[in-house]
Amino acid sequence: MTLADLMRALMRRWYLVLLVMSAALVLAFLATRSEPMYHARTEVVFLAPSSARYPNELVTSSESLILTAGAVSERINGAGRRLDFGASTVNPVGSPDTGEDTWITLLDTGNQWVPAFEHQVLVIDATGTTPERAEARIAEAADLVRTELIALEDEQGVDEINRIGLRLSPETPQITVIDGSSARAAGMTLFLGLLASIAIVVVLEVRGSKAQDEAVKTRLTRHRRRRVRRRRGTAAPL
């Protein structure tokens, strides 16, 4: 089918093109009406107990703190392997749809092949339809981390003086709006509608052409049979 044949087919079946493009226009309008999502992020830093030798809690880091942060994350998420979002800066909105709106993970500074846990930090990501909802989910997750840490230390019989502290960094979560391009969504929807129209018309044209070919073949076959019968009748002996 040449381009000219395609244009003639589209004009001949204009009613189908009009129907499909009308549906695409409605979908394009709905695509421009989508509500934005909001993403909030903060980090929970595990702080070692202050002492005369290590008075600054922020610069004190040890493997035990990292293990504790990992243990708290496991208590919250379960012992199974969690979803890998790649680097720690990956936007959770692009993650597989698991029905979750909050993620609590141990900070991974490695790559997609080799993880690396070098900091006693839990990263909290949350999404919401409003900035306030996303921030509220961050606060709920931070309270959950604090509760699980206390429960873990109680189980291990840790003295109050040796308890690990927590600090949010930053204390006010960073909130960003995630909003797609309305013009791009509408344009792509109309383009897909045009492709669907062309595909439907081409399929119908191909089927119609095959049906016509079959009809022509059938008529030719009947005509040949009649001619053969006539010849046989004429050539029959008297």
N, C-alpha and C positions, 0 to 999 in steps of 0.2 A: 504494500500500500504506500503510495507516494504521498507527499505533503498535500498536493492538490486533491487527491482522493480523500484524505483525512478531512480536509476542510469541507468538501462536499458532503461527506458523511455527517459531520457535525451540524451542518446547516439542515440536512435532511431530517435529522433527529433532534432538532432544536428544543423540543419539549423536554427531552431527557436531560439535556444540558442545563436548561432553565431550572428543572426540579432539583438537580444535584447542587447547582451553584446557590440556589435559595437556601438549601439546608446548610451549605458551607458558610453562607453569610450569617445565618443564625448562630452557628458555632463560633464564628469569628467574633461576633458581638459578645457572646458569653465568655470568650477567652480574655477579652479586655476588661471584664468585670471581676476578675479574680482578686481576692484580698491578699495583701502582703503578709509574709511571715516575719517573725522577729527571732533573732538568735542572740542568746546571752552566754557569756563565758567568764569563768573565774577559776582561780587555782586555790587549792587548800594546801598550805605548806605545813608539814609536820615539824614541830620545834622540839629540840631536845631540852630537858630540864636545865635551867640555868644553874651555874655553879661558879665557885671562885676561879676555877681553871678555865671554864668556858662561859664567861658572863654574857656574851652576845649569842642569843638563841638563833638568830637568822643565819649566821655564818657557820654554825655547827652542823656538820653533816656526817652521817655514819651509815654503814650498811644496815644496821639494825633499824634505823628509822625508815629506810627504803623498804625493808622487809615488812615492817609494821604497816606502812601505807599500802603495800600490796596485799597484806592480810585483810585489811579493812575493805579494800576494793573487792576482794574475793568473797567476803561475808555479805556484801551488798549484791554483787552480781551473780554469785554462785561459783561453783568450782569449775564449771564448763568453760570452754574457750569462748571468749567474747568476740564480737565482730571487730574486724580489723578495718579501721578507717584510714590506714596509712599513717602519715605524719600527724603530729599532735595538733597542727594548725588546720587540718582538714575540716571543712564545714559539715556538721552532722546532718544538715538537711539533705545532703546528697548521699546519705548512707542508705542501705537497703531498708525497705519499709518493714519494721518489726512492731509497729504500733507503739513504740516508745517515744517519749518527748523529752527525756532527760538521760544523759549519759555521764557516768562517773568512771573514769579510767586512770590508771597509773601513768604518769607522764612518760612517754616513750620517745627518746631522742634518736632512735635508730632509723633504719630504713625499712622498705617493704620486705627485705629478705632476712635481715638480722635485727631483732629488737634490742634496745639498750635502755636500761632503767638506771639512771645515774643520779636522780634527784628524788627526795622524799616529798613528792608533790602529786596530788590527785587533781586531775583536770575535770571540771564540771561544765558540761554543755547542756543547754536547755533551749527549747523552741516554744513559741506561743503565738497566738493570734494578735496579742497586744504586748507592748513593752512591759507593762505591769505584770502580765501573766508569766512572761519569760523570767522576769526578775524574781517573782514569787517562787517559781520552780527551782531557781538557783538557791534561794534561801531554804527551801524544804530539803534539797539535797545536802546542803551544808549541815543542817541539823541532823540529818540521817548519818552523815559521816561522823559527826561528834558523838552521837548516840552509840554507834557501833564501836568506836574507839574506846569509849568508857566501858562498854560491855566486855570488850576484849581484855582490857587491863584488869577489870574486876575478876575475870576468869583466871587470869595469870597471877592474881594477888599482888599487883604492883602497889607500892606505897604511894601516898599522896604526893610526897616530895619528889618522887621519881616519875610522876605522870608526864606524858607527852602533851605539849600544847599544840593548838591549831591557830592558824591565821589565814584569812582570806587575802589573796593578792590578785587583783585589787579588791578592796573591800566593797566597792560598788561595781557590779558586773559590767563588762563592756557589752553594749547592746547594739546590734547592727540590723538594719532592715534588709530583708531578702525579697526583692520585687523584680519580676521579669519585665521584659519589654512588651508593652501592649501592642505597639505597632508591628513588632516582629511576630508576635503570636497570631495576630489577625492576618498578616500577610502570608504566613506559612499555612494557616488554615485554608485560606482562599486558594493558594497554590495546590494544596493537596486535593481540594475540591475539583479544581480544573483537571488534575491528573486522573482523578476518579471518573470524571465525565468522559475523558478521552478513552480510558480503559473500557468503560461500559460500552461506548459506541463501537470501539474496535471489535470487542467480543461479539456484539450483535451483528456487525457487518460480516465478520468471518463466518459466523454460524449461518447467516442468510446466504452468503456466497456458496457455502457448502451445500445448503439445501437446494439452491438453484442448480448447482452442478449435478446433484443427484437426480433432480427432476429432468434435466436435459438428457442425462444418461439413460434414464428410464424410458423417455420418449423415443430416443434413438434405438434402443433395444427393441421396443415394441414395433417401431417402423421396420426395422430389419427383419424381424420375425414375420411380419405381414408380407414383405416382399418375397421372403423365402417361400412362404406358403403359396403365394400367387405363382411363383416360378414352378413350384412342384405341381400345382394344379394345371398349369399350361402344358408342362412337359409330360403329363400322364398319357399313356397309350390309349387309343380309341378302342 
